[in-house]
């Protein structure tokens, strides 16, 4: 059993046994037939995945890792909000006739802002004082800059929840914030950790998808920053199982499990903007059969 399997099974059992229902309440999502999509939910879930131990892919069913990487590159590397630049159809339901999902996800990553950098001045005149420089960067470039120049900053983050643009987003971001944090654990390299903050998580449809996406993002950013990928801490405010997913979840978590796969990136890639899905290698991935999941929109 992979550690991701155990976390997933424990989470599903906890939601089904101890969660609260939204049945009868006013909810936004609906099923394809127009019926309200109710959930069983848990508030405030935190899971930790240490990438030094194993890659956090489910084996109960397959997570399409190359597709997950393609989407994360679409957001953080291409900084795109147009599904025509994405190689899957995940976002089709939320795109307009031109392929745009509005001012969401990659659009927010690519927005320029004035990035303030701190430098400690060491001279006989102003020893130990701090000066500030300003440079115009987007959010991803700001992260890469700080990890290179100021890795122990506690302000290395990307935020997709821009209240000014929420009304222009076809889908407001579920995974809305990532925070990078560096630790010196006495090894040859510094360790890069990440907190993923998620307001809402459809556990059956997307939980492991999101975990694997951000594990891959952590691996890529660590590699180009000459660091070791460490812990991905996943914080979910509303972790839920939809009413029409309950029986599917019960069947899924009763399945046979396997050891986690080996997942590696091409070590020759040193620039975040040069990564492609061809640089991802997945080995020894044993998993159960895929299942067809109805999606609430």
C-alpha positions in Angstrom: 0.0 0.0 0.0 1.3 3.4 -0.9 1.2 6.1 1.8 -1.1 8.1 -0.5 -3.5 5.1 -0.5 -3.6 5.0 3.3 -4.2 8.7 3.6 -6.9 8.5 1.0 -8.7 5.5 2.5 -8.5 7.0 6.0 -9.9 10.3 4.7 -12.8 8.7 2.8 -13.7 6.6 5.8 -13.6 9.6 8.1 -15.8 11.7 5.8 -18.4 8.9 5.4 -18.5 8.0 9.1 -18.1 11.5 10.7 -18.9 14.0 8.0 -21.9 16.4 7.8 -24.3 16.6 4.9 -25.4 19.5 2.8 -28.6 17.8 1.6 -31.5 20.2 1.6 -29.2 23.3 1.7 -28.6 25.8 -1.0 -25.6 24.5 -3.1 -24.1 25.8 -6.3 -23.1 22.5 -8.1 -25.6 20.5 -10.1 -25.5 17.2 -11.9 -25.9 16.9 -15.7 -29.7 16.4 -15.2 -30.0 19.6 -13.2 -30.4 17.9 -9.8 -28.6 19.6 -6.9 -25.3 17.9 -6.1 -25.1 17.5 -2.4 -22.1 16.3 -0.4 -20.9 14.7 2.8 -18.1 16.9 4.0 -15.4 17.4 6.6 -14.0 20.8 7.6 -10.3 21.4 8.0 -8.3 18.4 6.6 -4.5 18.5 6.6 -2.4 15.7 5.0 1.4 15.5 4.7 3.3 13.8 1.9 7.1 13.5 2.2 8.5 13.2 -1.3 11.8 11.8 0.1 9.8 8.7 1.1 7.8 8.1 -2.0 5.8 9.8 -4.7 2.1 10.3 -3.5 0.2 8.5 -6.3 -2.8 6.4 -5.6 -2.6 2.7 -6.6 -6.3 2.0 -5.9 -6.8 3.5 -9.4 -4.5 5.2 -11.8 -3.7 8.9 -11.6 -2.6 10.1 -15.1 0.7 11.7 -14.1 1.7 13.1 -17.4 -1.7 14.8 -17.8 -1.4 16.1 -14.3 2.0 17.5 -15.1 0.7 19.0 -18.4 -2.0 20.9 -16.5 0.3 22.2 -13.8 2.7 23.4 -16.5 -0.3 25.1 -18.3 -0.9 27.1 -15.1 2.5 27.8 -13.7 4.8 27.7 -16.7 2.7 28.7 -19.7 0.6 30.9 -17.3 -2.3 30.3 -19.6 -6.1 30.5 -19.1 -7.0 29.1 -22.5 -7.8 25.4 -22.9 -6.4 25.4 -26.4 -3.0 25.4 -24.8 -3.9 22.4 -22.7 -3.7 18.8 -23.9 -6.7 17.5 -22.0 -10.4 18.3 -21.8 -10.6 18.8 -18.0 -11.6 22.4 -18.3 -13.9 22.2 -21.3 -17.0 22.7 -19.2 -15.8 26.1 -18.0 -14.3 27.6 -21.2 -16.0 30.1 -23.5 -16.2 29.8 -27.3 -12.6 31.1 -27.6 -11.3 28.6 -25.1 -10.8 31.1 -22.2 -11.7 30.3 -18.6 -11.5 34.0 -17.7 -9.1 35.7 -15.4 -8.3 32.5 -13.5 -5.4 30.2 -12.7 -2.6 30.9 -15.2 -3.8 34.4 -15.8 -3.2 35.2 -12.1 0.2 33.5 -12.1 1.3 35.7 -15.0 0.2 39.0 -13.7 3.1 41.4 -13.1 3.7 43.1 -9.8 6.4 45.1 -8.1 8.6 42.5 -6.3 10.6 43.9 -3.4 13.9 42.1 -2.6 15.8 42.4 0.6 19.6 42.5 0.7 21.7 42.8 3.9 24.4 45.3 3.4 27.8 44.3 4.7 30.2 47.2 4.8 32.0 49.2 7.5 29.5 52.0 7.1 26.1 50.3 7.1 27.0 46.8 8.4 23.9 44.6 9.0 21.4 47.1 7.6 18.8 46.2 5.0 18.2 47.8 1.7 15.3 47.1 -0.7 15.4 46.7 -4.5 12.3 46.6 -6.7 11.8 44.7 -9.8 8.7 43.9 -11.9 8.1 40.1 -12.0 5.1 37.8 -12.2 4.3 35.4 -9.4 6.2 32.4 -10.7 9.3 34.3 -11.5 9.1 35.9 -8.0 9.2 32.5 -6.4 12.2 31.3 -8.6 14.0 34.6 -7.9 13.6 34.4 -4.1 14.5 30.7 -3.9 17.8 31.6 -5.6 18.5 34.9 -3.8 16.6 34.8 -0.5 15.6 31.2 0.2 14.8 31.6 3.9 12.2 34.2 3.3 8.8 33.4 4.7 7.1 35.2 1.9 7.7 32.9 -1.1 4.2 32.2 -2.3 1.7 32.3 -5.2 -1.8 33.5 -4.6 -4.6 32.9 -7.2 -7.4 34.3 -5.2 -7.6 37.9 -6.5 -10.8 39.4 -5.3 -10.6 42.1 -7.9 -10.9 39.5 -10.7 -13.2 36.9 -9.1 -16.2 38.1 -11.2 -14.2 37.5 -14.4 -13.3 33.9 -13.5 -15.4 31.1 -15.1 -14.4 28.9 -12.2 -12.9 30.4 -9.0 -9.7 28.5 -8.0 -10.0 25.5 -5.7 -6.3 25.3 -5.2 -5.8 29.0 -4.6 -2.5 29.3 -2.8 1.0 27.7 -2.5 3.7 28.7 -0.1 7.3 27.5 -0.4 9.4 27.1 2.7 13.1 26.1 2.9 14.7 24.1 5.7 18.3 23.3 6.3 18.3 19.7 7.6 22.1 19.2 7.5 22.2 17.5 4.1 24.2 18.3 1.0 21.3 20.4 -0.2 18.6 22.6 1.4 15.1 21.1 1.5 12.2 22.7 -0.3 8.8 22.2 1.2 5.4 23.4 0.1 2.0 24.2 1.6 -1.0 23.8 -0.8 -4.1 25.6 0.4 -7.3 24.4 -1.1 -10.7 25.9 -0.3 -12.7 22.9 -1.8 -11.8 19.4 -2.7 -13.9 16.8 -4.6 -12.2 13.8 -2.9 -13.1 11.1 -5.4 -12.6 13.1 -8.6 -9.7 15.3 -7.9 -8.0 14.8 -4.6 -5.1 12.7 -5.7 -4.9 14.5 -9.0 -4.2 17.8 -7.1 -1.8 16.1 -4.7 0.2 14.6 -7.6 0.1 17.9 -9.6 1.6 19.9 -6.7 4.1 17.2 -5.8 5.4 17.5 -9.4 5.5 21.3 -9.1 7.5 21.0 -5.9 9.9 18.5 -7.6 10.4 20.8 -10.6 10.9 24.0 -8.6 13.3 22.1 -6.2 15.3 20.8 -9.0 15.9 24.1 -10.7 16.7 25.7 -7.3 19.3 23.0 -6.6 17.3 21.8 -3.6 15.8 18.5 -2.4 12.0 18.2 -2.6 10.7 17.6 0.9 7.2 17.8 2.4 4.0 18.7 0.6 1.4 19.8 3.2 -2.1 19.8 1.8 -4.6 21.9 3.7 -8.3 21.5 2.6 -11.0 23.6 4.1 -14.0 21.7 2.6 -13.2 18.0 1.8 -16.2 16.4 0.4 -17.7 13.3 -1.3 -20.7 13.9 -3.6 -23.9 12.0 -3.0 -23.6 10.1 -6.3 -20.0 9.2 -5.5 -20.6 7.4 -2.2 -21.0 3.9 -3.6 -18.0 4.4 -6.0 -15.8 5.5 -3.0 -16.9 2.5 -0.9 -15.9 0.2 -3.8 -12.7 2.0 -4.5 -11.3 1.9 -0.9 -12.0 -1.8 -0.6 -9.7 -2.6 -3.5 -6.2 -4.2 -3.4 -3.4 -1.7 -3.1 0.2 -1.7 -4.3 3.5 -0.1 -3.6 4.0 3.5 -4.8 5.5 4.0 -8.2 8.9 5.5 -8.8 8.6 9.0 -10.4 11.6 11.0 -11.6 12.3 14.1 -13.7 15.1 14.4 -16.2 18.0 15.7 -14.0 19.4 17.7 -16.9 16.6 20.3 -16.9 17.9 23.3 -14.9 15.4 25.9 -16.1 11.7 25.7 -15.0 10.6 27.0 -18.4 12.2 24.1 -20.2 10.3 21.3 -18.5 7.9 19.3 -20.7 5.9 16.1 -19.9 8.6 14.2 -21.8 10.9 14.9 -18.9 8.7 12.8 -16.6 9.4 9.1 -16.1 7.0 6.8 -14.2 8.2 3.3 -13.3 6.6 0.3 -11.6 3.1 1.9 -11.4 0.7 -0.9 -10.5 -2.8 0.2 -10.0 -6.5 -0.9 -10.0 -8.9 -0.4 -12.8 -10.2 3.1 -13.7 -13.7 4.0 -12.9 -16.2 6.3 -14.6 -17.0 9.2 -12.3 -20.0 11.6 -12.8 -18.8 15.2 -12.4 -20.9 17.9 -10.7 -20.5 21.3 -12.4 
